[in-house]
Amino acid sequence: MANENVLEPVSNAQEAEMAKVAQRCIMAALDHSRAPKIVLVEEGGDPGVAPTIELPPQALRAIADLLGLMAQQQPVMLIPQKHEVTTQEAAGFLNVSRPYVIKQIEDGVLKCRKVGRHRRIEFQELMQFQRQLQERSEVALQRLTELSQELGLY
């Protein structure tokens, strides 16, 4: 996954606060209105001359989500739908070895397609696999906790 898709976190608390305020404004507009446009007004500018941007509500929600992450000063990665990654990129994303990813593919747990001799995994499929790994880890941790309580190992 290329680094050009990574948006660095905002650099200071003032920018984070601006992002938080902007997110609240967009969410309030979405909650109270069905109007699919926002008007940008330059500070000290004339609202009658401001550029108008028409966006679908779904795009406004995505922008609000992005602003929320910016307000928390978190880096963000934009991934297009149907984006495919190599087994090496998948391994890096999951923080596992490449042979582990290949074994999961060969076992039919992780779906991929072949491009020549190379495997390509849809990012959406990778996210689903990651959620399954997380769920299994949580179940195993819960079971371990229960066992330690049964054995009196606090």
Backbone as a chain_set.jsonl record, in Angstrom:
{"seq": "MANENVLEPVSNAQEAEMAKVAQRCIMAALDHSRAPKIVLVEEGGDPGVAPTIELPPQALRAIADLLGLMAQQQPVMLIPQKHEVTTQEAAGFLNVSRPYVIKQIEDGVLKCRKVGRHRRIEFQELMQFQRQLQERSEVALQRLTELSQELGLY", "coords": {"N": [[0.844, -1.163, 0.0], [0.656, 2.069, -0.929], [2.485, 4.919, 0.257], [1.573, 7.381, -0.536], [-1.113, 7.454, -0.139], [-1.47, 7.947, 2.506], [-2.545, 10.195, 4.88], [-1.065, 12.561, 6.778], [-1.222, 13.176, 10.342], [-2.865, 16.083, 11.777], [-0.883, 18.935, 12.621], [-0.926, 20.436, 14.988], [-2.622, 21.479, 18.054], [-4.432, 23.53, 17.569], [-5.205, 23.225, 14.857], [-6.375, 20.716, 15.123], [-8.55, 21.331, 16.743], [-9.941, 23.019, 14.987], [-10.68, 21.137, 13.058], [-12.38, 19.537, 14.6], [-14.489, 21.324, 15.163], [-15.392, 21.837, 12.562], [-16.258, 19.274, 11.854], [-18.405, 18.96, 13.631], [-20.129, 20.959, 12.664], [-20.728, 20.001, 10.076], [-21.97, 17.558, 10.712], [-24.161, 18.493, 12.166], [-25.494, 19.888, 10.157], [-26.144, 17.771, 8.474], [-27.844, 16.336, 10.155], [-30.021, 18.036, 10.504], [-30.948, 18.795, 8.063], [-31.702, 18.207, 4.629], [-30.358, 19.216, 2.573], [-28.129, 19.025, -0.086], [-25.703, 20.521, -0.23], [-22.9, 22.581, 0.585], [-21.684, 25.746, 1.668], [-18.783, 27.499, 1.217], [-17.146, 30.004, 2.938], [-14.901, 32.524, 2.736], [-12.839, 33.817, 5.299], [-13.938, 36.857, 6.459], [-14.945, 37.363, 4.014], [-17.454, 37.865, 1.415], [-20.506, 36.307, 1.788], [-22.305, 36.02, -0.317], [-20.768, 35.809, -2.575], [-19.34, 33.569, -2.263], [-17.849, 30.404, -3.137], [-19.822, 27.587, -4.141], [-20.352, 24.297, -3.194], [-21.603, 21.283, -4.229], [-22.484, 18.33, -2.777], [-23.071, 14.824, -2.322], [-24.957, 13.5, 0.463], [-23.673, 11.233, 1.568], [-20.983, 11.652, 0.943], [-20.511, 13.898, 2.478], [-20.767, 12.777, 5.014], [-18.54, 11.105, 4.985], [-16.507, 13.004, 4.845], [-16.955, 14.251, 7.295], [-16.303, 12.119, 9.015], [-13.571, 11.889, 8.408], [-12.682, 14.397, 9.302], [-13.19, 14.03, 12.009], [-11.254, 12.106, 12.706], [-9.004, 13.613, 12.145], [-9.289, 15.558, 14.108], [-8.643, 14.07, 16.303], [-6.019, 13.85, 15.903], [-4.933, 11.74, 14.381], [-3.238, 9.667, 12.012], [-4.405, 9.065, 8.672], [-5.47, 6.708, 6.24], [-6.27, 6.552, 2.91], [-8.038, 4.341, 0.982], [-8.889, 3.107, -2.095], [-12.019, 1.639, -3.152], [-12.134, -1.808, -3.981], [-9.414, -2.02, -4.073], [-6.378, -3.726, -4.457], [-3.948, -5.75, -2.826], [-0.585, -6.944, -2.478], [0.776, -10.129, -1.364], [2.858, -9.584, 0.36], [2.346, -6.928, 1.147], [-0.095, -7.371, 2.416], [0.737, -8.994, 4.532], [2.333, -7.154, 5.923], [0.369, -5.293, 6.655], [-1.262, -6.834, 8.338], [0.557, -7.474, 10.229], [1.969, -9.88, 10.276], [3.769, -12.8, 9.086], [4.797, -13.196, 5.633], [4.74, -15.893, 4.651], [2.752, -16.905, 6.377], [0.454, -15.535, 5.49], [0.284, -16.577, 2.89], [-0.159, -19.275, 3.518], [-2.692, -19.068, 4.681], [-4.142, -18.331, 2.453], [-3.796, -20.587, 0.82], [-5.101, -22.455, 2.407], [-7.65, -21.688, 2.05], [-8.813, -19.785, 3.645], [-8.338, -17.093, 3.337], [-9.232, -15.125, 0.679], [-8.107, -14.72, -2.695], [-6.905, -13.505, -5.878], [-5.28, -14.586, -8.85], [-2.68, -13.049, -10.631], [-1.036, -13.665, -13.24], [1.649, -15.286, -11.934], [1.398, -14.197, -9.511], [-0.216, -13.374, -6.42], [-3.14, -11.552, -5.597], [-4.85, -9.687, -3.218], [-7.99, -8.514, -2.327], [-8.497, -5.454, -0.69], [-10.72, -5.097, 0.921], [-11.414, -7.744, 1.493], [-9.177, -8.403, 2.989], [-9.559, -6.758, 5.203], [-11.853, -7.942, 6.292], [-10.806, -10.45, 6.953], [-8.967, -9.641, 8.881], [-10.724, -8.717, 10.879], [-11.892, -11.17, 11.572], [-9.648, -12.49, 12.627], [-9.203, -10.858, 14.843], [-11.569, -11.272, 16.297], [-11.309, -14.03, 16.872], [-9.043, -13.901, 18.491], [-10.024, -12.433, 20.659], [-11.975, -14.192, 21.644], [-10.331, -16.333, 22.391], [-8.784, -15.076, 24.354], [-10.763, -14.46, 26.228], [-11.537, -17.04, 26.943], [-9.141, -17.926, 28.078], [-9.013, -16.225, 30.28], [-11.264, -17.095, 31.69], [-10.432, -19.72, 32.288], [-8.205, -19.203, 33.939], [-9.482, -18.03, 36.084], [-11.058, -20.163, 36.974], [-9.053, -21.868, 37.842], [-8.033, -20.405, 39.869], [-5.989, -18.591, 39.447], [-5.209, -15.621, 39.723]], "CA": [[0.0, 0.0, 0.0], [1.54, 3.201, -1.144], [2.461, 5.968, 1.262], [0.894, 8.583, -1.008], [-2.486, 7.396, 0.337], [-1.484, 8.25, 3.927], [-2.647, 11.603, 5.255], [-0.416, 12.751, 8.076], [-2.097, 13.832, 11.308], [-2.688, 17.531, 11.868], [0.372, 19.17, 13.332], [-1.036, 21.107, 16.277], [-3.921, 21.436, 18.727], [-5.333, 24.506, 16.939], [-5.762, 22.581, 13.669], [-7.248, 19.639, 15.594], [-9.79, 21.975, 17.195], [-10.65, 23.457, 13.776], [-11.27, 19.936, 12.466], [-13.491, 19.123, 15.455], [-15.591, 22.271, 14.943], [-15.906, 21.601, 11.21], [-16.998, 18.018, 11.894], [-19.691, 19.217, 14.3], [-20.968, 21.74, 11.748], [-21.213, 19.114, 9.005], [-22.912, 16.597, 11.285], [-25.388, 19.223, 12.489], [-26.17, 20.158, 8.891], [-26.703, 16.499, 7.996], [-28.924, 15.929, 11.048], [-31.164, 18.949, 10.456], [-31.271, 19.241, 6.713], [-31.476, 17.267, 3.531], [-29.71, 19.982, 1.515], [-26.874, 18.368, -0.452], [-24.6, 21.418, -0.567], [-22.34, 23.434, 1.625], [-21.12, 26.971, 1.123], [-17.534, 27.9, 1.85], [-17.016, 31.459, 2.984], [-13.568, 32.95, 3.151], [-12.922, 34.681, 6.463], [-14.067, 38.262, 6.088], [-15.45, 37.441, 2.639], [-18.887, 38.068, 1.186], [-21.166, 35.016, 1.59], [-22.992, 35.991, -1.606], [-19.805, 35.543, -3.636], [-18.603, 32.362, -1.891], [-18.068, 29.255, -4.019], [-20.773, 26.601, -3.651], [-19.971, 22.927, -3.516], [-22.709, 20.351, -4.039], [-21.987, 16.99, -2.471], [-24.078, 13.91, -1.783], [-24.839, 13.345, 1.921], [-22.689, 10.193, 1.903], [-19.661, 12.28, 0.885], [-20.405, 14.768, 3.659], [-20.505, 11.909, 6.17], [-17.142, 10.665, 4.886], [-15.688, 14.169, 5.215], [-17.106, 14.415, 8.749], [-15.497, 11.065, 9.644], [-12.177, 12.277, 8.222], [-12.425, 15.511, 10.217], [-13.148, 13.469, 13.359], [-9.935, 11.506, 12.896], [-8.035, 14.716, 12.187], [-9.428, 16.194, 15.417], [-7.937, 13.201, 17.246], [-4.623, 13.904, 15.452], [-4.548, 10.408, 13.929], [-3.004, 9.565, 10.575], [-5.503, 8.43, 7.948], [-5.087, 6.151, 4.962], [-7.374, 6.442, 1.967], [-7.899, 3.157, 0.142], [-10.021, 3.008, -3.014], [-12.727, 0.359, -3.165], [-11.578, -2.823, -4.886], [-7.952, -1.938, -4.075], [-5.756, -5.026, -4.224], [-2.61, -5.695, -2.246], [0.241, -8.145, -2.643], [0.871, -10.905, -0.128], [3.801, -8.882, 1.232], [1.624, -5.792, 1.717], [-1.086, -7.937, 3.335], [1.475, -9.421, 5.722], [2.695, -5.936, 6.652], [-0.847, -4.718, 7.22], [-1.723, -7.702, 9.423], [1.681, -7.65, 11.139], [2.292, -11.308, 10.288], [4.747, -13.116, 8.044], [4.264, -13.479, 4.303], [4.35, -17.306, 4.566], [1.47, -17.091, 7.076], [-0.597, -15.063, 4.573], [0.185, -17.563, 1.804], [-0.795, -20.478, 4.073], [-4.117, -18.77, 4.839], [-4.707, -18.366, 1.1], [-3.814, -21.987, 0.381], [-6.096, -23.164, 3.22], [-8.969, -21.185, 1.667], [-9.316, -18.863, 4.663], [-8.202, -15.756, 2.767], [-9.451, -15.207, -0.767], [-7.256, -13.905, -3.549], [-6.94, -13.859, -7.301], [-3.923, -14.683, -9.401], [-2.297, -12.239, -11.776], [0.159, -14.428, -13.623], [2.023, -16.139, -10.807], [1.288, -13.396, -8.289], [-1.514, -13.338, -5.751], [-3.64, -10.225, -5.231], [-5.92, -9.788, -2.222], [-8.78, -7.291, -2.226], [-8.335, -4.841, 0.627], [-11.942, -5.372, 1.672], [-11.263, -9.121, 1.967], [-8.149, -8.345, 4.02], [-10.188, -6.171, 6.394], [-12.735, -8.965, 6.849], [-9.92, -11.444, 7.554], [-8.429, -9.027, 10.095], [-11.795, -8.744, 11.88], [-12.014, -12.554, 12.029], [-8.495, -12.741, 13.499], [-9.44, -10.124, 16.088], [-12.634, -11.981, 17.018], [-10.731, -15.264, 17.406], [-8.141, -13.526, 19.589], [-10.848, -12.04, 21.8], [-12.576, -15.415, 22.186], [-9.261, -17.078, 23.058], [-8.427, -14.336, 25.564], [-11.862, -14.652, 27.17], [-11.429, -18.425, 27.425], [-7.971, -17.961, 28.955], [-9.416, -15.54, 31.509], [-12.156, -18.009, 32.408], [-9.619, -20.816, 32.818], [-7.383, -18.727, 35.047], [-10.375, -17.837, 37.233], [-11.417, -21.495, 37.459], [-7.898, -22.44, 38.539], [-7.655, -19.525, 40.96], [-4.744, -17.895, 39.086], [-5.566, -14.226, 39.463]], "C": [[0.887, 1.222, 0.0], [1.373, 4.26, -0.064], [1.769, 7.231, 0.785], [-0.568, 8.601, -0.59], [-2.61, 7.765, 1.81], [-1.529, 9.756, 4.125], [-2.058, 11.743, 6.648], [-1.38, 13.433, 9.041], [-1.849, 15.332, 11.33], [-1.553, 17.811, 12.837], [0.232, 19.843, 14.688], [-2.468, 21.08, 16.802], [-4.926, 22.396, 18.088], [-5.984, 23.904, 15.686], [-6.715, 21.448, 14.061], [-8.586, 20.21, 16.052], [-10.616, 22.467, 16.004], [-11.355, 22.275, 13.116], [-12.481, 19.479, 13.271], [-14.717, 20.02, 15.238], [-16.218, 22.041, 13.575], [-16.724, 20.313, 11.165], [-18.363, 18.229, 12.529], [-20.643, 19.982, 13.395], [-21.561, 20.858, 10.653], [-22.24, 18.139, 9.552], [-24.229, 17.273, 11.649], [-26.181, 19.504, 11.221], [-26.814, 18.884, 8.346], [-27.897, 16.062, 8.847], [-30.195, 16.751, 10.846], [-31.613, 19.318, 9.059], [-31.037, 18.113, 5.728], [-30.769, 17.975, 2.367], [-28.356, 19.374, 1.187], [-25.765, 19.34, -0.848], [-24.148, 22.189, 0.644], [-21.752, 24.648, 0.941], [-19.876, 27.318, 1.921], [-17.435, 29.417, 1.799], [-15.628, 31.783, 3.507], [-13.715, 33.913, 4.31], [-12.93, 36.143, 6.023], [-14.624, 38.463, 4.686], [-16.954, 37.632, 2.593], [-19.552, 36.719, 0.934], [-21.889, 34.906, 0.247], [-22.077, 35.639, -2.758], [-19.032, 34.243, -3.378], [-18.86, 31.239, -2.888], [-19.031, 28.269, -3.362], [-20.323, 25.223, -4.112], [-21.184, 22.046, -3.241], [-22.149, 18.95, -3.886], [-23.133, 16.103, -2.01], [-23.88, 13.756, -0.274], [-23.798, 12.295, 2.343], [-21.269, 10.771, 1.89], [-19.458, 13.199, 2.087], [-20.141, 13.944, 4.917], [-19.052, 11.439, 6.166], [-16.201, 11.798, 5.281], [-15.758, 14.391, 6.718], [-16.287, 13.364, 9.491], [-14.007, 11.398, 9.561], [-11.803, 13.405, 9.184], [-12.355, 15.015, 11.669], [-11.799, 12.84, 13.668], [-8.845, 12.574, 12.949], [-8.084, 15.407, 13.546], [-8.723, 15.382, 16.5], [-6.453, 13.108, 16.919], [-4.103, 12.52, 15.084], [-4.232, 10.448, 12.443], [-4.142, 8.778, 9.925], [-4.967, 7.883, 6.639], [-6.329, 6.019, 4.1], [-7.099, 5.273, 1.033], [-9.106, 3.107, -0.781], [-10.713, 1.652, -2.885], [-12.087, -0.534, -4.218], [-10.055, -2.723, -5.004], [-7.396, -3.318, -3.752], [-4.348, -4.838, -3.696], [-1.892, -7.01, -2.532], [0.255, -8.91, -1.324], [1.823, -10.232, 0.863], [3.127, -7.685, 1.904], [0.582, -6.269, 2.728], [-0.414, -8.357, 4.642], [1.866, -8.211, 6.567], [1.493, -5.31, 7.341], [-1.318, -5.514, 8.433], [-0.667, -7.901, 10.509], [1.966, -9.14, 11.378], [3.317, -11.563, 9.188], [4.054, -13.372, 6.702], [3.901, -14.958, 4.156], [3.021, -17.602, 5.278], [0.315, -16.67, 6.167], [-0.804, -16.083, 3.454], [-0.486, -18.841, 2.296], [-2.293, -20.257, 4.233], [-4.829, -18.793, 3.483], [-4.852, -19.809, 0.64], [-4.836, -22.821, 1.148], [-7.517, -22.695, 2.902], [-9.584, -20.223, 2.669], [-9.324, -17.429, 4.14], [-8.295, -15.867, 1.25], [-8.495, -14.285, -1.511], [-7.53, -14.256, -4.998], [-5.499, -13.863, -7.791], [-3.784, -13.759, -10.598], [-0.967, -12.824, -12.229], [0.46, -15.407, -12.506], [1.8, -15.447, -9.467], [-0.136, -13.4, -7.735], [-1.861, -11.887, -5.416], [-4.85, -10.407, -4.332], [-6.665, -8.461, -2.197], [-8.662, -6.756, -0.804], [-9.546, -5.115, 1.515], [-11.899, -6.788, 2.263], [-10.247, -9.175, 3.112], [-8.719, -7.786, 5.318], [-11.103, -7.188, 7.078], [-11.91, -10.038, 7.56], [-9.353, -10.911, 8.869], [-9.473, -9.02, 11.213], [-11.967, -10.161, 12.446], [-10.867, -12.928, 12.969], [-8.708, -12.091, 14.861], [-10.499, -10.828, 16.93], [-12.106, -13.264, 17.643], [-9.815, -14.974, 18.591], [-8.939, -13.169, 20.835], [-11.501, -13.247, 22.458], [-11.525, -16.209, 22.957], [-8.855, -16.396, 24.365], [-9.505, -14.495, 26.627], [-11.8, -16.051, 27.787], [-10.256, -18.576, 28.393], [-8.285, -17.317, 30.301], [-10.303, -16.446, 32.354], [-11.379, -19.163, 33.031], [-8.792, -20.378, 34.019], [-8.236, -18.473, 36.285], [-10.788, -19.175, 37.835], [-10.292, -22.125, 38.279], [-7.417, -21.572, 39.684], [-6.351, -18.793, 40.707], [-5.076, -16.442, 38.738], [-4.343, -13.504, 39.097]], "O": [[1.767, 1.37, 0.848], [0.279, 4.473, 0.459], [1.408, 8.078, 1.602], [-1.214, 9.646, -0.671], [-3.722, 7.886, 2.323], [-0.685, 10.496, 3.62], [-2.521, 11.1, 7.59], [-2.258, 14.182, 8.615], [-0.775, 15.802, 10.956], [-1.293, 17.032, 13.753], [1.179, 19.827, 15.474], [-3.401, 20.707, 16.09], [-6.125, 22.119, 18.064], [-7.187, 24.06, 15.481], [-7.74, 21.242, 13.411], [-9.636, 19.632, 15.775], [-11.841, 22.348, 16.004], [-12.494, 22.399, 12.666], [-13.494, 19.079, 12.698], [-15.842, 19.53, 15.141], [-17.442, 22.048, 13.443], [-17.767, 20.263, 10.512], [-19.368, 17.733, 12.021], [-21.838, 19.687, 13.361], [-22.747, 20.955, 10.341], [-23.274, 17.913, 8.923], [-25.298, 16.691, 11.462], [-27.404, 19.373, 11.211], [-27.922, 18.931, 7.812], [-28.853, 15.485, 8.328], [-31.305, 16.24, 10.994], [-32.567, 20.08, 8.895], [-30.265, 17.189, 5.981], [-30.605, 17.391, 1.296], [-27.517, 19.218, 2.076], [-24.959, 19.018, -1.72], [-24.901, 22.416, 1.591], [-21.367, 24.589, -0.227], [-19.916, 27.418, 3.148], [-17.618, 30.031, 0.748], [-15.244, 31.356, 4.595], [-14.622, 34.745, 4.31], [-12.038, 36.597, 5.306], [-14.759, 39.595, 4.221], [-17.636, 37.564, 3.616], [-19.206, 36.042, -0.035], [-22.064, 33.802, -0.268], [-22.547, 35.214, -3.813], [-18.173, 33.86, -4.173], [-19.961, 31.127, -3.427], [-19.039, 28.14, -2.138], [-19.963, 25.022, -5.272], [-21.729, 22.065, -2.138], [-21.433, 18.451, -4.754], [-24.069, 16.584, -1.372], [-22.757, 13.87, 0.215], [-23.125, 12.46, 3.36], [-20.448, 10.415, 2.734], [-18.363, 13.268, 2.646], [-19.378, 14.364, 5.788], [-18.409, 11.382, 7.215], [-15.21, 11.572, 5.974], [-14.744, 14.685, 7.351], [-15.642, 13.679, 10.491], [-13.269, 11.212, 10.529], [-10.741, 13.374, 9.804], [-11.56, 15.519, 12.463], [-11.261, 13.017, 14.761], [-7.883, 12.452, 13.707], [-7.047, 15.799, 14.081], [-8.261, 15.937, 17.497], [-5.712, 12.377, 17.576], [-2.976, 12.162, 15.426], [-4.878, 11.177, 11.69], [-4.763, 7.928, 10.563], [-4.119, 8.502, 5.997], [-7.326, 5.436, 4.523], [-6.06, 5.22, 0.375], [-10.24, 3.068, -0.303], [-10.081, 0.648, -2.555], [-11.564, -0.053, -5.223], [-9.47, -3.279, -5.933], [-7.902, -3.999, -2.86], [-3.646, -3.896, -4.066], [-2.515, -8.04, -2.79], [-0.196, -8.405, -0.296], [1.612, -10.306, 2.073], [3.317, -7.456, 3.099], [0.395, -5.645, 3.773], [-0.938, -8.102, 5.726], [1.743, -8.243, 7.792], [1.591, -4.851, 8.479], [-1.726, -4.935, 9.44], [-0.962, -8.433, 11.579], [2.169, -9.587, 12.507], [3.687, -10.65, 8.45], [2.874, -13.719, 6.655], [2.852, -15.265, 3.591], [2.255, -18.454, 4.829], [-0.693, -17.372, 6.082], [-1.94, -16.412, 3.112], [-1.294, -19.431, 1.579], [-3.084, -21.158, 3.953], [-5.978, -19.224, 3.384], [-5.901, -20.207, 0.133], [-5.381, -23.784, 0.609], [-8.482, -23.248, 3.43], [-10.761, -19.88, 2.552], [-10.217, -16.647, 4.467], [-7.539, -16.606, 0.62], [-8.126, -13.216, -1.023], [-8.285, -15.179, -5.303], [-4.623, -13.222, -7.21], [-4.658, -13.697, -11.463], [0.087, -12.517, -11.672], [-0.368, -16.253, -12.168], [1.994, -16.05, -8.412], [-1.115, -13.425, -8.48], [-1.003, -11.103, -5.009], [-5.758, -11.178, -4.639], [-6.049, -7.403, -2.062], [-8.72, -7.515, 0.163], [-9.406, -5.338, 2.717], [-12.305, -6.997, 3.406], [-10.437, -9.905, 4.085], [-8.404, -8.275, 6.403], [-11.123, -7.281, 8.305], [-12.275, -10.484, 8.647], [-9.268, -11.643, 9.855], [-9.143, -9.289, 12.368], [-12.162, -10.334, 13.649], [-11.078, -13.596, 13.981], [-8.43, -12.692, 15.899], [-10.341, -10.963, 18.143], [-12.406, -13.565, 18.798], [-9.812, -15.711, 19.577], [-8.57, -13.558, 21.943], [-11.576, -13.325, 23.685], [-11.797, -16.702, 24.052], [-8.611, -17.068, 25.367], [-9.19, -14.649, 27.807], [-11.986, -16.222, 28.992], [-10.364, -19.27, 29.404], [-7.864, -17.817, 31.344], [-10.127, -16.555, 33.567], [-11.637, -19.541, 34.174], [-8.693, -21.107, 35.007], [-7.776, -18.675, 37.409], [-10.864, -19.314, 39.056], [-10.533, -22.817, 39.268], [-6.492, -21.953, 40.401], [-5.668, -18.408, 41.656], [-5.205, -16.097, 37.563], [-4.392, -12.303, 38.831]]}, "num_chains": 1, "name": "protein.A"}
